[in-house]
């Protein structure tokens, strides 16, 4: 299962999660996007990004808080995929 980056990441320039990802599946570090995105087909569910996130914006897909559920679809759509 993948991880999802949610609203607290919007506008944050800290990319510590990108640096700890062992499979480089977090995108946007060098882009002008409003937030970072995790590629759901590349994520190996290691969870290292969760601890590295300074704003507590990353959750396992099945644990995304209800108030940020729309970020699951947003993350999948960013990569041209359909959310589960």
C-alpha positions in Angstrom: 0.0 0.0 0.0 1.2 3.5 -0.7 1.5 6.6 1.5 -0.3 9.8 0.8 0.9 13.4 1.4 -1.9 15.6 2.6 -2.7 19.3 3.2 -0.1 20.2 5.8 2.5 19.8 3.0 1.0 22.6 0.8 3.5 25.4 0.6 6.1 23.7 2.7 9.6 23.8 1.2 11.2 21.2 3.5 11.9 18.0 1.5 13.3 15.7 4.2 10.9 13.0 3.2 12.4 12.9 -0.4 15.9 12.5 1.0 15.0 9.4 3.1 13.0 7.6 0.5 15.0 4.5 -0.5 13.2 4.1 -3.8 12.9 7.8 -4.8 9.1 7.7 -5.2 8.5 11.1 -3.8 8.3 13.8 -6.5 8.2 17.6 -6.6 11.5 18.5 -4.8 12.7 20.4 -7.8 9.4 21.4 -9.3 7.2 24.4 -8.8 4.3 22.3 -7.4 2.3 23.4 -4.4 3.2 20.1 -2.6 5.1 16.8 -2.9 3.5 13.6 -4.3 4.2 9.9 -3.7 3.9 7.7 -6.7 1.6 4.9 -5.5 3.0 2.2 -7.8 6.6 2.9 -6.7 6.1 3.3 -2.9 7.3 0.2 -1.0 5.4 1.1 2.2 8.6 1.5 4.3 7.2 4.4 6.2 10.5 6.3 6.5 8.9 9.4 5.0 6.4 9.6 7.8 9.1 10.1 10.5 11.0 12.6 8.3 8.0 14.8 7.5 8.4 18.0 9.6 4.6 18.9 9.3 3.1 15.4 9.8 1.5 15.4 6.4 2.2 11.8 5.4 0.0 8.9 6.2 -0.5 5.3 5.0 -3.3 5.4 2.5 -5.6 3.5 4.7 -5.0 5.9 7.6 -5.5 9.3 5.9 -7.7 11.4 8.2 -11.2 11.9 6.9 -10.7 15.7 6.6 -7.9 15.0 4.0 -9.4 12.0 2.2 -9.5 14.0 -1.0 -5.7 14.0 -1.1 -5.7 10.2 -1.9 -7.5 10.8 -5.2 -5.4 14.0 -5.8 -2.2 11.9 -5.3 -3.2 9.2 -7.7 -4.5 11.6 -10.3 -1.2 13.5 -10.3 0.3 10.4 -11.8 -2.6 9.7 -14.2 -3.8 6.8 -12.0 -7.3 6.0 -10.6 -7.5 6.0 -6.9 -8.8 2.7 -5.3 
